[in-house]
Amino acid sequence: MSLLTSLRAHATALGTLEPAVRDDAPDAVHQMRVAARTLRANLRTFADVLPGTRRRAALIGELGWLGDALGPAREAEVLSAQVLALLERTPPEYVLGPVRQRVQAVFELERESALGLVGDALDSPRYRRLLKDLDAYVASVKPDTDADLSRLHRRVRTRMRAALPMPHGADRDIAMHEARKAARKARYAAEALGRPAKPIKVLQDVLGEEHDRVVTSCALSDLAAGAYQAGENAFTYGVLLGLVRCDSRDFDRRIDAAWRKAKPSLRAGRCRG
């Protein structure tokens, strides 16, 4: 795959996925968001070899707008699945009160509201203009456009080396999330150039799973507060939070393993898989 092929594929996906997103088909919102984020990341990454600085900057801004519009719906979907999966692992005697009903009601309401924002975005002239401008821009990209990935790899190394020695806590969570974003950007770029990116993808996935647990912990605290205010027993939310923290204990081992495998390719300035 070339950069031009990648840009074309993801630009086409934005329009192709629209009916499925409107119908709330499984994974459609996620796939459209990935397409928007991949395009945005690569338009930034390959700035030195892509044409039209102002046009490219405008597209980056509009793709960010679309990604932000899709984000809350995707987050509600992920959080609901995460919490319900934790409930499946919880012994029935520890489930006190209408926990499942509350979880489903809260996230269904959040998702309906978020999907309304998605619909508004897709109905807007701004979205139509984005598709049109994106198609025109991609048509102006030269077929042999290429770039080096060493700068992106240095950023991953720098952020991982900063995050790993930090004590567990909020600051480390933020640092790991920044490392994850750097890994994701490096992966998107490698895939756009047709270069294997498996080690970086594994690193990104492990960092992503831990980030999901951090966000799930916050969601559980909010659910517990809502249950308490409604006069319900909040005990089960504490049990679920305990499960999340138990799962996180394995994170250090898994991130060390993923980091060891990713480092050689990052040092070499290219991804091998």
Secondary structure, DSSP 8 states (H G I E B T S, - for coil): --HHHHHHHHHHHHHHTHHHHHTT-TTHHHHHHHHHHHHHHHHHHTTTTSS-HHHHHHHHHHHHHHHHHHHHHHHHHHHHHHHHHHHHTS-GGG--SSHHHHHHHHHHHHHHHHHHHHHHHHHSHHHHHHHHHHHHHHHTS-TT-----HHHHHHHHHHHHHHTTS-SSHHHHHHHHHHHHHHHHHHHHHHHTT---HHHHHHHHHHHHHHHHHHHHHHHHHHHHHHHHTT---HHHHHHHHHHHHHHTTHHHHHHHHHHHHHHHHHHTS---
